[in-house]
Amino acid sequence: MSHSKQPNHISRRDVLRSMACGFGYMAAAGIASQEAAANTIFNPLLPKLPHVIPKAKRVIFLFMAGGVSQVDSFDYKPELYRSNGRMLDFTDQRILAKTGMGSNQRVMKPLWDFKRRGQNGAWVSELFPHMAKHTDDYCIIRSMQTEGVAHGPATLFLHTGSTNQIRPSVGSWVNYGLGSENQNLPGFVSLSPSMGNGGPRNYGNAFLPAAFQGTAVGRAGMSATDIAIKNLKNEQLSSDRQRRNFDLLQAMNHEQCQNLPGNTELEAVIGSYELAWRMQANAPEIMDISKETKATKALYGIDEKNTDDYGRQCLMARRMAEAGVRFIQVNYSDNSNNPAWDQHNDMPKHKEHAVAVDKPISGLLTDLKRRGLLEDTLVWWGGEFGRTPYAQKNGDGRDHNPTGFTVWLAGGGVKPGLIYGATDEFGQYAVEDNVHMHDLHATILHLLGMDHERLTFRHEGRDYRLTDVHGNVVHDIIA
């Protein structure tokens, strides 16, 4: 609908446009644009409209660094029992890279017995007795494939969609595409990340504006009782003095920003100061689990020797999800280049790691479900690849296997209880309904309401995206 002007009416805008060849209007427009910039410059994380109707609002990624053995956990293979000890020819990427030819390897059966669980009858080993109680809540994808046969490239690929280039992490893409639900907290948090195998690049923003960098809380190897966001409090100055200092600093920063328009790094620094100020009043309460009930802490295995550390991280993740943090990564790793689940010569050690994470993850799923959060929170469990069905070097461990492994997804619009895809009779290669890591990324973005082909950022003359030029949404797993 259009509106016509009154014939004798001259607006203030018309006068300014006509005076002095329009210089007055240009000045007013400049002032208005500066005012508009002032209103938006500190809010790069404001919520954005999704491309499609989302099924999930946020993601909790439970990263099992090193590669959990699929054939010892969620991918039951009777042939491994029948062929246990036999020397068979296994030709895979790892062997070809080392020898240039195929090689006979000793088949090694699972170290833990499998049983059918839940109403869906999913096979789960005794390695994860607590997670096994939730098979009707999550979708098991047994046909995952990825790029990279070593931890460094494969871990980078899982997090960024690239094995070697500097690309934004999946959490940064989500933060960029959707913004944050809570302007008083970071939109992307990584709990206890490792400094190995990509380190900060696994939660980095790369060429995306700096505001979308992940916030690391703690580091791998640090006790969860000690992890915190540093420097949130200043005990030396009164709150009034801190407020006046902050206002002065932001006024100076804002003037500098007006002199350097389009400087995203400067804008991000100013925005981070603003966020840090707001976090002082909000983050300590979110990070403090002391007010949780004794029953809730027990659900996560807190105050138990083997489960306390990861249990605290999982409970923090639930509190962050409840508070509106968009992407939360809960890392189970260490700071070496041979991370936790990397058992090349000691497969029984898988049990130690399983005990540490099994009850906390089960507690997280239970807690999310009873609070009504699982409906719109996507929980993603898995590592960068799986393990081989044969014993490495005829020993007691398994080598890396990127050609067929398992992850599971729960909540957030995924079909609960679904068992999707399959590997071959030995559990080495995905052979049915294959899901590449690019496909998983595309599906996660879709569940959050983003089209992975439209979620792009122009850098050095090219449009980039998390899935590069690949990826297909796995619609079969979506409810």
DRENKOL-132215 format. One record per residue (C-alpha): residue in one letter; z, x, y. Coordinates in steps of 0.25 Angstrom, whole numbers, plus 5000, padded with zeros to 4 digits. Example, Ala and Ser with C-alpha at 12.3 -4.5 7.8 and 13.67 -1.06 7.14 Angstrom:
a503150494982/s502950554996/
//
This chain:
m500050005000/s499650055014/h500350035027/s499550035040/k500150085054/q500349995065/p499250015075/n500150055087/h501150135079/i501250285080/s502250355071/r503050485074/r502150545063/d500850515070/v501450575083/l501850705077/r500550715069/s499750695082/m500550785091/a500150935093/c499050925083/g500050875073/f501050995074/g502250905076/y501850825063/m501750955056/a503051005060/a503750875056/a503050885043/g503551025041/i504950985044/a504850875034/s504350965023/q505451055025/e506450945025/a505750895012/a505851035006/a507351045010/n507550925002/t506850974989/i506951124989/f508351124982/n507951014972/p506851074962/l507651014951/l507650874956/p507250774944/k505750754943/l504950644937/p504450664922/h503050654918/v503350554907/i504550464904/p505550564898/k506450544886/a507350664889/k508050704902/r508550844897/v508450944886/i509551024879/f508851144872/l509751204861/f509051334859/m509351404846/a508851544849/g508251634838/g507651524829/v508451434820/s507851434805/q507151304803/v507151324788/d508651334788/s508951224798/f508051104800/d506751134791/y507051114777/k506151184767/p506351164752/e505251274750/l506151374755/y507151354744/r506151344734/s505451474738/n506751554742/g506551704740/r505051694737/m504251794744/l503051714751/d502051754761/f502451704775/t501451734786/d501951704800/q501851754814/r503151844813/i502651914801/l501251924806/a501751984819/k502552084811/t501652124800/g500252064803/m500252004789/g500951904780/s502151934773/n502951894761/q504351844764/r505551794756/v505751644758/m507151614762/k507751474759/p508651404770/l510051454770/w510651324773/d510451194765/f509751074771/k510150924770/r509450804775/r510150754788/g510250624796/q509450494794/n508150574796/g508450664784/a508150794792/w508450914784/v509451004791/s510151124785/e511651154784/l511451254796/f511551134806/p512551034800/h512950974814/m511450964819/a511050904806/k511850774810/h510950744821/t509550754814/d509350604817/d509550644832/y508550754833/c507050784830/i506850904821/i505450974824/r505251064812/s503851114816/m504051194828/q503151314832/t503251414843/e502651544849/g503351674847/v503851744835/a504951824842/h506151764849/g505751814863/p504351744864/a504851624855/t506051594864/l505251604877/f504151514871/l505251414867/h505851414881/t504551434890/g503351404881/s502851554882/t503151674873/n503051774884/q502651724898/i503751684909/r503751534908/p504751434912/s505751384902/v505651244896/g506951214904/s506351254917/w505151174914/v505951054912/n506751084924/y505451094932/g504850974926/l506050874928/g507050934937/s508550914935/e509350794932/n510550854939/q510350924952/n511750984951/l511451064938/p510251154934/g509151084927/f509051184916/v510151264910/s510151364898/l511551384892/s511751524886/p510351574886/s509951704880/m509451824887/g508551864876/n507251814871/g506751764885/g508151764892/p508051694905/r506551654903/n507051554893/y507651474904/g506851524916/n505951454926/a504851564926/f503751514936/l504451384938/p505251374951/a506551444950/a507351314951/f506951284936/q507551404930/g508651374920/t510051394922/a510651494912/v512151464909/g512851574901/r512051664892/a511951684877/g513051754871/m514051704881/s515151604877/a514851464881/t516251454887/d515851554897/i514451504901/a514451444915/i513551434927/k513951554935/n514451554950/l514651404951/k515951424958/n516451504970/e517951514970/q517951604982/l517451494992/s517851354995/s516851244992/d516651215007/r516351365010/q515351364998/r514651245003/r514451305017/n513951435011/f513051355002/d512451275014/l512251395022/l511551465011/q510651345007/a510251325022/m509851475023/n509051455009/h508351335014/e507851395027/q507351515018/c506651415009/q505951355021/n505451485025/l504951515011/p504351375006/g503951364992/n504851484987/t505351414974/e506251534971/l506951514984/e507051364982/a507551384968/v508651484973/i509051384984/g509051264974/s509851344965/y510951364976/e510951214978/l511051184963/a512151294961/w512951224972/r512851094966/m513151154952/q514451204957/a514951064957/n514251014944/a513951124934/p515451174931/e515751034926/i514551024918/m514851154911/d516251124909/i516451064895/s517951064896/k518050924899/e517250884887/t518050814876/k518650884864/a517750804855/t516550834863/k516850984862/a517050974847/l515750904845/y515051034851/g515951124843/i516651174855/d517851264853/e517351294839/k517151434836/n515651424831/t515151314840/d515951324853/d514851404861/y513651324858/g514451194858/r514851224873/q513451254877/c512951124870/l514051044877/m513651104890/a512251064887/r512650914885/r513450924898/m512250974906/a511250874900/e512250764904/a512250824918/g510750824919/v510350964916/r508850954912/f508751064902/i509851134894/q509651244885/v510851284875/n510551414869/y511051474856/s510651614857/d511151754861/n510651864870/s509851944859/n508451944856/n508851904842/p509451764845/a510451684838/w509651614827/d508751734824/q509151764810/h508151874804/n509151924794/d510351834793/m510051684792/p511451644788/k511751674803/h511051544806/k512251474802/e513151544812/h512151494823/a512051354817/v513551344817/a513651374832/v512551274837/d512551164826/k513851084830/p513651104845/i512151044844/s512650934836/g513750904846/l512750904857/l511850804850/t513050714847/d513550724862/l512150694868/k511950584859/r513250514861/r513150534877/g511750474877/l511150604881/l510350634869/e509350524873/d508850594885/t509250734881/l508250814873/v508950914864/w508151034859/w508651124847/g507851244842/g507551394844/e506251474847/f505751474832/g506251464818/r506451554806/t505551594794/p505751534780/y505751674775/a506751784775/q506451894785/k506252024779/n506751974766/g508151964772/d509051844776/g508451804789/r507251724794/d506151774804/h505651694816/n504751574814/p503951514825/t503051434817/g503951324812/f505351294816/t506251174820/v506851124833/w507450984835/l507550894847/a508550784850/g508650664860/g507750654872/g506750564866/v506450644853/k506350564840/p507750574833/g507750614819/l506350654818/i505950774809/y504550824815/g503650924810/a503751024798/t503551164794/d502851214781/e503651224767/f504351344771/g504651304786/q503851414792/y502651344799/a502651214806/v501551134799/e501850984803/d501850924817/n502051064823/v502751074836/h502451194845/m503551244855/h502551194866/d502551054860/l504051054860/h504051094874/a503050984878/t503850884870/i505150924877/l504550904890/h503950774886/l505250724882/l505750764896/g504650684903/m503750804906/d502250824902/h502150964897/e500750974902/r501150924916/l502351004918/t501751124924/f501951234935/r500851314942/h501151454941/e500151564945/g498951464945/r499251404932/d500051284928/y501051314917/r501851224908/l502951244897/t501951214886/d500851304892/v499551234887/h500151184874/g501151084869/n501050944864/v502150844865/v502650804851/h502750654853/d503050634838/i504550674841/i504750594853/a505450454852/
//
